[in-house]
Amino acid sequence: MLQIIFLSVCFFWILTLFGLYRPWLALWWSDYCPRIKVLKVYGSIALVLSLLYGVLRFLT
């Protein structure tokens, strides 16, 4: 379980960094692709998953 969450965290952090470089590739499903939207979408998911991973790692 922790490995899956860790891989998801890594994936979304990579998407966040990639989206800051080329936002139109990261937000392919959206017509309007500013960098702030990349941070809001992928950054918030990555942050929540990072916190979840930290809590689960602390508890085990």
PDB file of N, CA, C, O and CB in Angstrom:
ATOM      1  N   MET A   1       0.822  -1.198   0.000  1.00  0.00           N
ATOM      2  CA  MET A   1       0.000   0.000   0.000  1.00  0.00           C
ATOM      3  C   MET A   1       0.861   1.255   0.000  1.00  0.00           C
ATOM      4  O   MET A   1       0.606   2.194  -0.755  1.00  0.00           O
ATOM      5  CB  MET A   1      -0.933   0.002   1.203  1.00  0.00           C
ATOM      6  N   LEU A   2       1.892   1.266   0.859  1.00  0.00           N
ATOM      7  CA  LEU A   2       2.758   2.439   0.912  1.00  0.00           C
ATOM      8  C   LEU A   2       3.528   2.643  -0.380  1.00  0.00           C
ATOM      9  O   LEU A   2       3.805   3.781  -0.760  1.00  0.00           O
ATOM     10  CB  LEU A   2       3.723   2.319   2.066  1.00  0.00           C
ATOM     11  N   GLN A   3       3.881   1.553  -1.067  1.00  0.00           N
ATOM     12  CA  GLN A   3       4.600   1.681  -2.327  1.00  0.00           C
ATOM     13  C   GLN A   3       3.733   2.328  -3.402  1.00  0.00           C
ATOM     14  O   GLN A   3       4.213   3.133  -4.200  1.00  0.00           O
ATOM     15  CB  GLN A   3       5.083   0.317  -2.798  1.00  0.00           C
ATOM     16  N   ILE A   4       2.459   1.969  -3.415  1.00  0.00           N
ATOM     17  CA  ILE A   4       1.539   2.547  -4.399  1.00  0.00           C
ATOM     18  C   ILE A   4       1.356   4.036  -4.134  1.00  0.00           C
ATOM     19  O   ILE A   4       1.353   4.835  -5.071  1.00  0.00           O
ATOM     20  CB  ILE A   4       0.172   1.824  -4.364  1.00  0.00           C
ATOM     21  N   ILE A   5       1.205   4.412  -2.885  1.00  0.00           N
ATOM     22  CA  ILE A   5       1.049   5.827  -2.543  1.00  0.00           C
ATOM     23  C   ILE A   5       2.332   6.587  -2.867  1.00  0.00           C
ATOM     24  O   ILE A   5       2.277   7.706  -3.376  1.00  0.00           O
ATOM     25  CB  ILE A   5       0.685   5.993  -1.045  1.00  0.00           C
ATOM     26  N   PHE A   6       3.494   5.982  -2.573  1.00  0.00           N
ATOM     27  CA  PHE A   6       4.766   6.630  -2.880  1.00  0.00           C
ATOM     28  C   PHE A   6       4.932   6.845  -4.387  1.00  0.00           C
ATOM     29  O   PHE A   6       5.378   7.910  -4.814  1.00  0.00           O
ATOM     30  CB  PHE A   6       5.930   5.794  -2.335  1.00  0.00           C
ATOM     31  N   LEU A   7       4.580   5.850  -5.186  1.00  0.00           N
ATOM     32  CA  LEU A   7       4.660   5.999  -6.638  1.00  0.00           C
ATOM     33  C   LEU A   7       3.686   7.062  -7.152  1.00  0.00           C
ATOM     34  O   LEU A   7       4.009   7.807  -8.078  1.00  0.00           O
ATOM     35  CB  LEU A   7       4.378   4.662  -7.319  1.00  0.00           C
ATOM     36  N   SER A   8       2.511   7.129  -6.559  1.00  0.00           N
ATOM     37  CA  SER A   8       1.541   8.158  -6.943  1.00  0.00           C
ATOM     38  C   SER A   8       2.061   9.550  -6.595  1.00  0.00           C
ATOM     39  O   SER A   8       1.908  10.489  -7.376  1.00  0.00           O
ATOM     40  CB  SER A   8       0.189   7.909  -6.251  1.00  0.00           C
ATOM     41  N   VAL A   9       2.671   9.677  -5.426  1.00  0.00           N
ATOM     42  CA  VAL A   9       3.247  10.958  -5.016  1.00  0.00           C
ATOM     43  C   VAL A   9       4.319  11.387  -6.009  1.00  0.00           C
ATOM     44  O   VAL A   9       4.337  12.533  -6.457  1.00  0.00           O
ATOM     45  CB  VAL A   9       3.839  10.864  -3.590  1.00  0.00           C
ATOM     46  N   CYS A  10       5.203  10.469  -6.347  1.00  0.00           N
ATOM     47  CA  CYS A  10       6.266  10.788  -7.308  1.00  0.00           C
ATOM     48  C   CYS A  10       5.693  11.176  -8.670  1.00  0.00           C
ATOM     49  O   CYS A  10       6.152  12.131  -9.296  1.00  0.00           O
ATOM     50  CB  CYS A  10       7.217   9.595  -7.464  1.00  0.00           C
ATOM     51  N   PHE A  11       4.697  10.434  -9.118  1.00  0.00           N
ATOM     52  CA  PHE A  11       4.081  10.718 -10.407  1.00  0.00           C
ATOM     53  C   PHE A  11       3.463  12.112 -10.451  1.00  0.00           C
ATOM     54  O   PHE A  11       3.649  12.843 -11.423  1.00  0.00           O
ATOM     55  CB  PHE A  11       3.025   9.676 -10.716  1.00  0.00           C
ATOM     56  N   PHE A  12       2.732  12.482  -9.408  1.00  0.00           N
ATOM     57  CA  PHE A  12       2.079  13.786  -9.420  1.00  0.00           C
ATOM     58  C   PHE A  12       3.067  14.927  -9.214  1.00  0.00           C
ATOM     59  O   PHE A  12       2.844  16.020  -9.734  1.00  0.00           O
ATOM     60  CB  PHE A  12       1.009  13.837  -8.353  1.00  0.00           C
ATOM     61  N   TRP A  13       4.159  14.710  -8.466  1.00  0.00           N
ATOM     62  CA  TRP A  13       5.183  15.752  -8.359  1.00  0.00           C
ATOM     63  C   TRP A  13       5.889  15.944  -9.696  1.00  0.00           C
ATOM     64  O   TRP A  13       6.218  17.071 -10.068  1.00  0.00           O
ATOM     65  CB  TRP A  13       6.206  15.399  -7.262  1.00  0.00           C
ATOM     66  N   ILE A  14       6.123  14.852 -10.418  1.00  0.00           N
ATOM     67  CA  ILE A  14       6.737  14.967 -11.745  1.00  0.00           C
ATOM     68  C   ILE A  14       5.800  15.685 -12.702  1.00  0.00           C
ATOM     69  O   ILE A  14       6.236  16.532 -13.482  1.00  0.00           O
ATOM     70  CB  ILE A  14       7.103  13.578 -12.302  1.00  0.00           C
ATOM     71  N   LEU A  15       4.508  15.350 -12.648  1.00  0.00           N
ATOM     72  CA  LEU A  15       3.539  16.065 -13.488  1.00  0.00           C
ATOM     73  C   LEU A  15       3.467  17.550 -13.143  1.00  0.00           C
ATOM     74  O   LEU A  15       3.310  18.385 -14.034  1.00  0.00           O
ATOM     75  CB  LEU A  15       2.157  15.437 -13.344  1.00  0.00           C
ATOM     76  N   THR A  16       3.580  17.884 -11.864  1.00  0.00           N
ATOM     77  CA  THR A  16       3.566  19.282 -11.457  1.00  0.00           C
ATOM     78  C   THR A  16       4.765  20.025 -12.025  1.00  0.00           C
ATOM     79  O   THR A  16       4.621  21.114 -12.581  1.00  0.00           O
ATOM     80  CB  THR A  16       3.548  19.394  -9.935  1.00  0.00           C
ATOM     81  N   LEU A  17       5.943  19.441 -11.885  1.00  0.00           N
ATOM     82  CA  LEU A  17       7.147  20.088 -12.415  1.00  0.00           C
ATOM     83  C   LEU A  17       7.110  20.168 -13.934  1.00  0.00           C
ATOM     84  O   LEU A  17       7.488  21.187 -14.512  1.00  0.00           O
ATOM     85  CB  LEU A  17       8.399  19.336 -11.965  1.00  0.00           C
ATOM     86  N   PHE A  18       6.656  19.101 -14.583  1.00  0.00           N
ATOM     87  CA  PHE A  18       6.547  19.102 -16.034  1.00  0.00           C
ATOM     88  C   PHE A  18       5.509  20.122 -16.500  1.00  0.00           C
ATOM     89  O   PHE A  18       5.690  20.781 -17.524  1.00  0.00           O
ATOM     90  CB  PHE A  18       6.185  17.702 -16.542  1.00  0.00           C
ATOM     91  N   GLY A  19       4.433  20.243 -15.749  1.00  0.00           N
ATOM     92  CA  GLY A  19       3.385  21.200 -16.101  1.00  0.00           C
ATOM     93  C   GLY A  19       3.810  22.642 -15.923  1.00  0.00           C
ATOM     94  O   GLY A  19       3.288  23.525 -16.604  1.00  0.00           O
ATOM     95  N   LEU A  20       4.744  22.901 -15.025  1.00  0.00           N
ATOM     96  CA  LEU A  20       5.259  24.258 -14.903  1.00  0.00           C
ATOM     97  C   LEU A  20       6.124  24.619 -16.097  1.00  0.00           C
ATOM     98  O   LEU A  20       6.214  25.790 -16.468  1.00  0.00           O
ATOM     99  CB  LEU A  20       6.054  24.414 -13.612  1.00  0.00           C
ATOM    100  N   TYR A  21       6.763  23.625 -16.702  1.00  0.00           N
ATOM    101  CA  TYR A  21       7.596  23.864 -17.881  1.00  0.00           C
ATOM    102  C   TYR A  21       6.742  23.979 -19.141  1.00  0.00           C
ATOM    103  O   TYR A  21       6.906  24.913 -19.925  1.00  0.00           O
ATOM    104  CB  TYR A  21       8.626  22.741 -18.045  1.00  0.00           C
ATOM    105  N   ARG A  22       5.841  23.035 -19.329  1.00  0.00           N
ATOM    106  CA  ARG A  22       4.937  23.039 -20.479  1.00  0.00           C
ATOM    107  C   ARG A  22       3.503  22.759 -20.016  1.00  0.00           C
ATOM    108  O   ARG A  22       3.066  21.608 -20.020  1.00  0.00           O
ATOM    109  CB  ARG A  22       5.386  21.987 -21.533  1.00  0.00           C
ATOM    110  N   PRO A  23       2.780  23.793 -19.623  1.00  0.00           N
ATOM    111  CA  PRO A  23       1.441  23.567 -19.051  1.00  0.00           C
ATOM    112  C   PRO A  23       0.441  22.965 -20.024  1.00  0.00           C
ATOM    113  O   PRO A  23      -0.470  22.257 -19.596  1.00  0.00           O
ATOM    114  CB  PRO A  23       0.893  24.856 -18.538  1.00  0.00           C
ATOM    115  N   TRP A  24       0.577  23.218 -21.298  1.00  0.00           N
ATOM    116  CA  TRP A  24      -0.393  22.699 -22.255  1.00  0.00           C
ATOM    117  C   TRP A  24      -0.276  21.189 -22.419  1.00  0.00           C
ATOM    118  O   TRP A  24      -1.240  20.551 -22.840  1.00  0.00           O
ATOM    119  CB  TRP A  24      -0.216  23.378 -23.600  1.00  0.00           C
ATOM    120  N   LEU A  25       0.878  20.594 -22.098  1.00  0.00           N
ATOM    121  CA  LEU A  25       0.997  19.137 -22.148  1.00  0.00           C
ATOM    122  C   LEU A  25       0.439  18.477 -20.893  1.00  0.00           C
ATOM    123  O   LEU A  25      -0.143  17.395 -20.966  1.00  0.00           O
ATOM    124  CB  LEU A  25       2.450  18.737 -22.336  1.00  0.00           C
ATOM    125  N   ALA A  26       0.612  19.116 -19.756  1.00  0.00           N
ATOM    126  CA  ALA A  26       0.111  18.549 -18.504  1.00  0.00           C
ATOM    127  C   ALA A  26      -1.405  18.670 -18.398  1.00  0.00           C
ATOM    128  O   ALA A  26      -2.067  17.790 -17.848  1.00  0.00           O
ATOM    129  CB  ALA A  26       0.769  19.237 -17.315  1.00  0.00           C
ATOM    130  N   LEU A  27      -1.947  19.758 -18.923  1.00  0.00           N
ATOM    131  CA  LEU A  27      -3.404  19.972 -18.869  1.00  0.00           C
ATOM    132  C   LEU A  27      -4.006  19.786 -20.252  1.00  0.00           C
ATOM    133  O   LEU A  27      -4.673  20.681 -20.773  1.00  0.00           O
ATOM    134  CB  LEU A  27      -3.739  21.386 -18.322  1.00  0.00           C
ATOM    135  N   TRP A  28      -3.772  18.633 -20.840  1.00  0.00           N
ATOM    136  CA  TRP A  28      -4.228  18.362 -22.201  1.00  0.00           C
ATOM    137  C   TRP A  28      -5.747  18.375 -22.317  1.00  0.00           C
ATOM    138  O   TRP A  28      -6.280  18.585 -23.406  1.00  0.00           O
ATOM    139  CB  TRP A  28      -3.694  17.027 -22.667  1.00  0.00           C
ATOM    140  N   TRP A  29      -6.452  18.153 -21.207  1.00  0.00           N
ATOM    141  CA  TRP A  29      -7.910  18.062 -21.221  1.00  0.00           C
ATOM    142  C   TRP A  29      -8.589  19.420 -21.075  1.00  0.00           C
ATOM    143  O   TRP A  29      -9.815  19.517 -21.145  1.00  0.00           O
ATOM    144  CB  TRP A  29      -8.375  17.147 -20.116  1.00  0.00           C
ATOM    145  N   SER A  30      -7.797  20.463 -20.875  1.00  0.00           N
ATOM    146  CA  SER A  30      -8.364  21.791 -20.655  1.00  0.00           C
ATOM    147  C   SER A  30      -8.024  22.716 -21.823  1.00  0.00           C
ATOM    148  O   SER A  30      -6.951  22.614 -22.417  1.00  0.00           O
ATOM    149  CB  SER A  30      -7.847  22.389 -19.330  1.00  0.00           C
ATOM    150  N   ASP A  31      -8.949  23.614 -22.143  1.00  0.00           N
ATOM    151  CA  ASP A  31      -8.686  24.585 -23.208  1.00  0.00           C
ATOM    152  C   ASP A  31      -7.780  25.710 -22.737  1.00  0.00           C
ATOM    153  O   ASP A  31      -7.002  26.246 -23.525  1.00  0.00           O
ATOM    154  CB  ASP A  31      -9.990  25.162 -23.728  1.00  0.00           C
ATOM    155  N   TYR A  32      -7.869  26.071 -21.477  1.00  0.00           N
ATOM    156  CA  TYR A  32      -7.098  27.162 -20.908  1.00  0.00           C
ATOM    157  C   TYR A  32      -6.098  26.570 -19.921  1.00  0.00           C
ATOM    158  O   TYR A  32      -6.503  25.931 -18.949  1.00  0.00           O
ATOM    159  CB  TYR A  32      -8.025  28.215 -20.215  1.00  0.00           C
ATOM    160  N   CYS A  33      -4.804  26.767 -20.150  1.00  0.00           N
ATOM    161  CA  CYS A  33      -3.770  26.053 -19.393  1.00  0.00           C
ATOM    162  C   CYS A  33      -2.720  26.986 -18.788  1.00  0.00           C
ATOM    163  O   CYS A  33      -1.571  26.937 -19.228  1.00  0.00           O
ATOM    164  CB  CYS A  33      -3.088  25.044 -20.289  1.00  0.00           C
ATOM    165  N   PRO A  34      -3.040  27.822 -17.820  1.00  0.00           N
ATOM    166  CA  PRO A  34      -1.991  28.613 -17.181  1.00  0.00           C
ATOM    167  C   PRO A  34      -1.227  27.778 -16.149  1.00  0.00           C
ATOM    168  O   PRO A  34      -1.696  26.727 -15.710  1.00  0.00           O
ATOM    169  CB  PRO A  34      -2.596  29.860 -16.513  1.00  0.00           C
ATOM    170  N   ARG A  35      -0.073  28.252 -15.781  1.00  0.00           N
ATOM    171  CA  ARG A  35       0.755  27.530 -14.814  1.00  0.00           C
ATOM    172  C   ARG A  35       0.111  27.474 -13.430  1.00  0.00           C
ATOM    173  O   ARG A  35       0.314  26.511 -12.690  1.00  0.00           O
ATOM    174  CB  ARG A  35       2.124  28.180 -14.715  1.00  0.00           C
ATOM    175  N   ILE A  36      -0.654  28.488 -13.084  1.00  0.00           N
ATOM    176  CA  ILE A  36      -1.301  28.486 -11.767  1.00  0.00           C
ATOM    177  C   ILE A  36      -2.335  27.358 -11.687  1.00  0.00           C
ATOM    178  O   ILE A  36      -2.551  26.796 -10.614  1.00  0.00           O
ATOM    179  CB  ILE A  36      -1.975  29.858 -11.485  1.00  0.00           C
ATOM    180  N   LYS A  37      -2.968  27.026 -12.802  1.00  0.00           N
ATOM    181  CA  LYS A  37      -3.928  25.925 -12.813  1.00  0.00           C
ATOM    182  C   LYS A  37      -3.205  24.590 -12.640  1.00  0.00           C
ATOM    183  O   LYS A  37      -3.732  23.675 -12.008  1.00  0.00           O
ATOM    184  CB  LYS A  37      -4.744  25.929 -14.125  1.00  0.00           C
ATOM    185  N   VAL A  38      -1.999  24.478 -13.199  1.00  0.00           N
ATOM    186  CA  VAL A  38      -1.197  23.265 -12.997  1.00  0.00           C
ATOM    187  C   VAL A  38      -0.891  23.096 -11.522  1.00  0.00           C
ATOM    188  O   VAL A  38      -1.000  21.995 -10.983  1.00  0.00           O
ATOM    189  CB  VAL A  38       0.115  23.320 -13.817  1.00  0.00           C
ATOM    190  N   LEU A  39      -0.504  24.192 -10.863  1.00  0.00           N
ATOM    191  CA  LEU A  39      -0.221  24.121  -9.435  1.00  0.00           C
ATOM    192  C   LEU A  39      -1.457  23.757  -8.628  1.00  0.00           C
ATOM    193  O   LEU A  39      -1.374  22.990  -7.669  1.00  0.00           O
ATOM    194  CB  LEU A  39       0.338  25.440  -8.949  1.00  0.00           C
ATOM    195  N   LYS A  40      -2.588  24.301  -9.010  1.00  0.00           N
ATOM    196  CA  LYS A  40      -3.815  24.010  -8.272  1.00  0.00           C
ATOM    197  C   LYS A  40      -4.242  22.558  -8.447  1.00  0.00           C
ATOM    198  O   LYS A  40      -4.628  21.910  -7.473  1.00  0.00           O
ATOM    199  CB  LYS A  40      -4.936  24.939  -8.725  1.00  0.00           C
ATOM    200  N   VAL A  41      -4.180  22.040  -9.657  1.00  0.00           N
ATOM    201  CA  VAL A  41      -4.665  20.685  -9.919  1.00  0.00           C
ATOM    202  C   VAL A  41      -3.661  19.645  -9.439  1.00  0.00           C
ATOM    203  O   VAL A  41      -3.944  18.875  -8.521  1.00  0.00           O
ATOM    204  CB  VAL A  41      -4.946  20.496 -11.415  1.00  0.00           C
ATOM    205  N   TYR A  42      -2.491  19.627 -10.061  1.00  0.00           N
ATOM    206  CA  TYR A  42      -1.517  18.582  -9.753  1.00  0.00           C
ATOM    207  C   TYR A  42      -0.777  18.841  -8.447  1.00  0.00           C
ATOM    208  O   TYR A  42      -0.441  17.899  -7.729  1.00  0.00           O
ATOM    209  CB  TYR A  42      -0.523  18.456 -10.881  1.00  0.00           C
ATOM    210  N   GLY A  43      -0.524  20.094  -8.136  1.00  0.00           N
ATOM    211  CA  GLY A  43       0.170  20.414  -6.895  1.00  0.00           C
ATOM    212  C   GLY A  43      -0.635  20.054  -5.667  1.00  0.00           C
ATOM    213  O   GLY A  43      -0.093  19.543  -4.687  1.00  0.00           O
ATOM    214  N   SER A  44      -1.930  20.320  -5.719  1.00  0.00           N
ATOM    215  CA  SER A  44      -2.762  19.987  -4.554  1.00  0.00           C
ATOM    216  C   SER A  44      -2.890  18.470  -4.388  1.00  0.00           C
ATOM    217  O   SER A  44      -2.885  17.971  -3.263  1.00  0.00           O
ATOM    218  CB  SER A  44      -4.162  20.624  -4.694  1.00  0.00           C
ATOM    219  N   ILE A  45      -3.003  17.741  -5.490  1.00  0.00           N
ATOM    220  CA  ILE A  45      -3.061  16.279  -5.393  1.00  0.00           C
ATOM    221  C   ILE A  45      -1.749  15.739  -4.849  1.00  0.00           C
ATOM    222  O   ILE A  45      -1.749  14.860  -3.987  1.00  0.00           O
ATOM    223  CB  ILE A  45      -3.372  15.647  -6.768  1.00  0.00           C
ATOM    224  N   ALA A  46      -0.635  16.253  -5.344  1.00  0.00           N
ATOM    225  CA  ALA A  46       0.676  15.798  -4.873  1.00  0.00           C
ATOM    226  C   ALA A  46       0.877  16.125  -3.403  1.00  0.00           C
ATOM    227  O   ALA A  46       1.433  15.314  -2.663  1.00  0.00           O
ATOM    228  CB  ALA A  46       1.792  16.431  -5.704  1.00  0.00           C
ATOM    229  N   LEU A  47       0.437  17.290  -2.970  1.00  0.00           N
ATOM    230  CA  LEU A  47       0.590  17.678  -1.576  1.00  0.00           C
ATOM    231  C   LEU A  47      -0.253  16.797  -0.652  1.00  0.00           C
ATOM    232  O   LEU A  47       0.225  16.362   0.396  1.00  0.00           O
ATOM    233  CB  LEU A  47       0.209  19.143  -1.397  1.00  0.00           C
ATOM    234  N   VAL A  48      -1.488  16.536  -1.029  1.00  0.00           N
ATOM    235  CA  VAL A  48      -2.363  15.685  -0.213  1.00  0.00           C
ATOM    236  C   VAL A  48      -1.808  14.264  -0.138  1.00  0.00           C
ATOM    237  O   VAL A  48      -1.802  13.657   0.932  1.00  0.00           O
ATOM    238  CB  VAL A  48      -3.798  15.667  -0.789  1.00  0.00           C
ATOM    239  N   LEU A  49      -1.345  13.734  -1.263  1.00  0.00           N
ATOM    240  CA  LEU A  49      -0.777  12.394  -1.249  1.00  0.00           C
ATOM    241  C   LEU A  49       0.519  12.337  -0.451  1.00  0.00           C
ATOM    242  O   LEU A  49       0.801  11.329   0.197  1.00  0.00           O
ATOM    243  CB  LEU A  49      -0.532  11.916  -2.666  1.00  0.00           C
ATOM    244  N   SER A  50       1.306  13.400  -0.489  1.00  0.00           N
ATOM    245  CA  SER A  50       2.534  13.445   0.311  1.00  0.00           C
ATOM    246  C   SER A  50       2.215  13.429   1.799  1.00  0.00           C
ATOM    247  O   SER A  50       2.870  12.726   2.569  1.00  0.00           O
ATOM    248  CB  SER A  50       3.358  14.691  -0.037  1.00  0.00           C
ATOM    249  N   LEU A  51       1.225  14.191   2.200  1.00  0.00           N
ATOM    250  CA  LEU A  51       0.817  14.196   3.599  1.00  0.00           C
ATOM    251  C   LEU A  51       0.269  12.830   4.020  1.00  0.00           C
ATOM    252  O   LEU A  51       0.568  12.349   5.113  1.00  0.00           O
ATOM    253  CB  LEU A  51      -0.233  15.283   3.839  1.00  0.00           C
ATOM    254  N   LEU A  52      -0.532  12.210   3.154  1.00  0.00           N
ATOM    255  CA  LEU A  52      -1.066  10.891   3.440  1.00  0.00           C
ATOM    256  C   LEU A  52       0.064   9.871   3.582  1.00  0.00           C
ATOM    257  O   LEU A  52       0.037   9.036   4.486  1.00  0.00           O
ATOM    258  CB  LEU A  52      -2.041  10.460   2.340  1.00  0.00           C
ATOM    259  N   TYR A  53       1.041   9.935   2.703  1.00  0.00           N
ATOM    260  CA  TYR A  53       2.178   9.019   2.780  1.00  0.00           C
ATOM    261  C   TYR A  53       2.956   9.232   4.076  1.00  0.00           C
ATOM    262  O   TYR A  53       3.349   8.267   4.730  1.00  0.00           O
ATOM    263  CB  TYR A  53       3.103   9.208   1.567  1.00  0.00           C
ATOM    264  N   GLY A  54       3.176  10.482   4.444  1.00  0.00           N
ATOM    265  CA  GLY A  54       3.897  10.773   5.685  1.00  0.00           C
ATOM    266  C   GLY A  54       3.166  10.264   6.912  1.00  0.00           C
ATOM    267  O   GLY A  54       3.786   9.705   7.817  1.00  0.00           O
ATOM    268  N   VAL A  55       1.856  10.449   6.953  1.00  0.00           N
ATOM    269  CA  VAL A  55       1.062   9.982   8.088  1.00  0.00           C
ATOM    270  C   VAL A  55       1.070   8.458   8.161  1.00  0.00           C
ATOM    271  O   VAL A  55       1.264   7.884   9.232  1.00  0.00           O
ATOM    272  CB  VAL A  55      -0.381  10.503   7.985  1.00  0.00           C
ATOM    273  N   LEU A  56       0.859   7.807   7.023  1.00  0.00           N
ATOM    274  CA  LEU A  56       0.853   6.339   7.023  1.00  0.00           C
ATOM    275  C   LEU A  56       2.231   5.770   7.367  1.00  0.00           C
ATOM    276  O   LEU A  56       2.324   4.743   8.040  1.00  0.00           O
ATOM    277  CB  LEU A  56       0.399   5.812   5.656  1.00  0.00           C
ATOM    278  N   ARG A  57       3.273   6.411   6.922  1.00  0.00           N
ATOM    279  CA  ARG A  57       4.622   5.937   7.251  1.00  0.00           C
ATOM    280  C   ARG A  57       4.899   6.131   8.730  1.00  0.00           C
ATOM    281  O   ARG A  57       5.559   5.297   9.351  1.00  0.00           O
ATOM    282  CB  ARG A  57       5.684   6.672   6.409  1.00  0.00           C
ATOM    283  N   PHE A  58       4.407   7.219   9.302  1.00  0.00           N
ATOM    284  CA  PHE A  58       4.579   7.476  10.735  1.00  0.00           C
ATOM    285  C   PHE A  58       3.820   6.447  11.570  1.00  0.00           C
ATOM    286  O   PHE A  58       4.311   6.015  12.613  1.00  0.00           O
ATOM    287  CB  PHE A  58       4.104   8.896  11.086  1.00  0.00           C
ATOM    288  N   LEU A  59       2.638   6.054  11.125  1.00  0.00           N
ATOM    289  CA  LEU A  59       1.811   5.128  11.881  1.00  0.00           C
ATOM    290  C   LEU A  59       2.291   3.686  11.805  1.00  0.00           C
ATOM    291  O   LEU A  59       1.988   2.884  12.688  1.00  0.00           O
ATOM    292  CB  LEU A  59       0.405   5.207  11.397  1.00  0.00           C
ATOM    293  N   THR A  60       3.037   3.350  10.757  1.00  0.00           N
ATOM    294  CA  THR A  60       3.497   1.959  10.636  1.00  0.00           C
ATOM    295  C   THR A  60       4.907   1.784  11.140  1.00  0.00           C
ATOM    296  O   THR A  60       5.441   0.676  11.108  1.00  0.00           O
ATOM    297  CB  THR A  60       3.418   1.498   9.198  1.00  0.00           C
TER     298      THR A  60
END
